[in-house]
C-alpha cells in the first residue's frame, strides 16, 4: 500500500478556520484517512478550472475535492465546501 503525503490548499485552510473545532477535527481526520487509499473515498468526480479530474468525497455534510498525484505520492485537498443535499 502506498502512503500519500497530505497537501492542503490555502483556501481549504481558510475554510477550516471558519468551522467549529469539532467539524475541523473531523475533516482533518478524514483527510488523513483518505491518504491511505484515495480510491476508496471517491464518491464522484468533477473537473477543476484547468480541466484536471478531481475526486470528491462527501463526509459529515461536506464535499472534499482531492487529487491523487500518484507520481509525487501526494494527496492534494484542493477544495472543501458544504455538500449539496
N, C-alpha and C positions, 0 to 999 in steps of 0.2 A: 504494500500500500504506500502511496506517495503522500507525504505530508506537505501541504502548501503553506507558504508564508502569507500571513494575512496583511493586506494593504487596504487602507480605508481612505476614500476621497475626503478632502477637506469639507466639502458640502455635507457629507454624511456626519462628520464630527460636529458641525454646527447644529445639524438637526438633532443629533443625540443629546447635545447640551440643552436643548429646549424641552426634553422629556423629563418625566418623573424618574427618580433614581431606579425604581423597580423595573420600569419599562426599558431604560437604558441598559441595565444589567442583563435583562432577559435577551435583548437584541445582541449585545456583545457576546454573550454565551452562545447564541445561535450562530453568529459569525464564525466563532472558533469551531463549532461542531461541523459547519459546512466545509472547513478546510480539510477535514479528514476524508471526505468522499463527496465532492461537489455534485456529482451526477444524481445522487440520492435526494438532493434538495431542489432540483429543477422542476418546478410546478408548471411553468410555461416559459416561453422566450419572447423577447422583443428586440428591437434594434435601436442602437443609440444614434446620435446625430451623424456619426462617422460611418454608419451602416454596419457596425460590428454587432454580432449577435450576443445578447446578454441573456443569461438565465435569470429567472425571477422565482423567488421562494416566498410564499405567504406564511407568516408566523405571527401569532398573537395580534392580529389586526394590522400588520404592517407588511408591505411588499418590499423585499430585499432584492435589488438587482445587482448581479455579480458577474464577473468574467473570470473564467478559469484560464489563466495564462500558463498552459502546460509547459511551454519552452522554458520559461523562467521559474516555474514552480511557485507562482504567486496566485492567490485568490484575491481578486480586486473587487471590493464592495464599492460600487460606483453611485448607488442611489438607494435611499430608504424613504418610503412615503406611506401614508395611510393606504391600506388596501381597499379596493372597491368592494362593496358588499353586495 
